[in-house]
Amino acid sequence: MRIVTLLLTGLMAASTAPASGKVPRPSPELIMQRGGAAPITLRQFKGKIVALAFTYTTCDHCQALTVALKKIQADYAAQNVQVVECAFEEDVKTNYPMFLKAFTPNFPSGYTTAVAVKKYLSWDDLTEGMLRVPYMIFIDAGGTIRGDFSGKDGFFGDADRRIRAELDKMTKTAAKQTAQKK
């Protein structure tokens, strides 16, 4: 009986495994607030390659990532790349204005709730553990997630180089697809 229960539990976990980390997969919509400004939606960047960073405004690693993303945005803007940052810690509404003033991102930046981020990522704390930041998603121009990197991954040990490698791969693929259409 115990073996049957363990097998059934394993099958149930496998059949309900979340989509986070699995690529490719369609990118769902995400809406980010910006205080008094108009909200940001991922839909508005359709047709661009998007590097989406989920962060906490008070996290040192996330703040360092924001600094790196400013340079990346400047370097890749001409290649149809858009960096977007979404903060989601508990006190984000209070922290966000100070974060903007201190880091002045040159790319769209907003905030939402942890619930919205977990829904976007199809994240389940029970099966995947605690969601760690920073977290990066790479979306192609057609709206498909091509890269998914959790804060618990080694990806952020050399974030600048790895983000650029992902973007280089995606811009080369986009250029090939454009050339094939001609």
C-alpha positions, 0 to 999 in steps of 0.5 A: 500500500505504501509503494502505491501511495508513493507512486501515486504521489510521484505521478501527481507531482509530475503531472502538476509540475510547474512550467517555470524553468522549462523553455520554450514556452509562451510568455503570459502577459504581465502588468507592472505598476509605476506609481503615478505613471501608466502601467507597463505591459509585456504586450507593449514590447511584442516584436522585440527581444525582452530581457526581463529581470525580477528583482527586489529593490532592497537586494544588493545583488538585484541592485548590482544587476540593475547597474549592469542592465543599464549598460546592456540596454545601451549596448543592445537597444539598436538590436531590437532588445528591450530590458525590463525590470519588475520588482516585487518585494513586500514593501515595493510600493514604499521602496520603489521611488527611492530605488528609481532615484538611486539607480535611474534605470534607462529601461522600463521598470515597474513593480507588481506583487509576488503573487503576480510574479509567481503566476507569470512564472508558474511557480509553486513554492511547494514543488520548487522551493522559495523563489530567489532573486534576481530572476531573469527571463528572455523572451523572443520577438514572437513572445516565446520564453527562450531562457529562464534563470532563477536566482538559485542558478549559477547564472548570476555569478557572471551575470553581465557575460551570461546575459550578453551571451543569451542576448547574442544568441537571440539576436543572431537567431532573429537575424537569421529568421529575418534573412530567411523571410527575404 
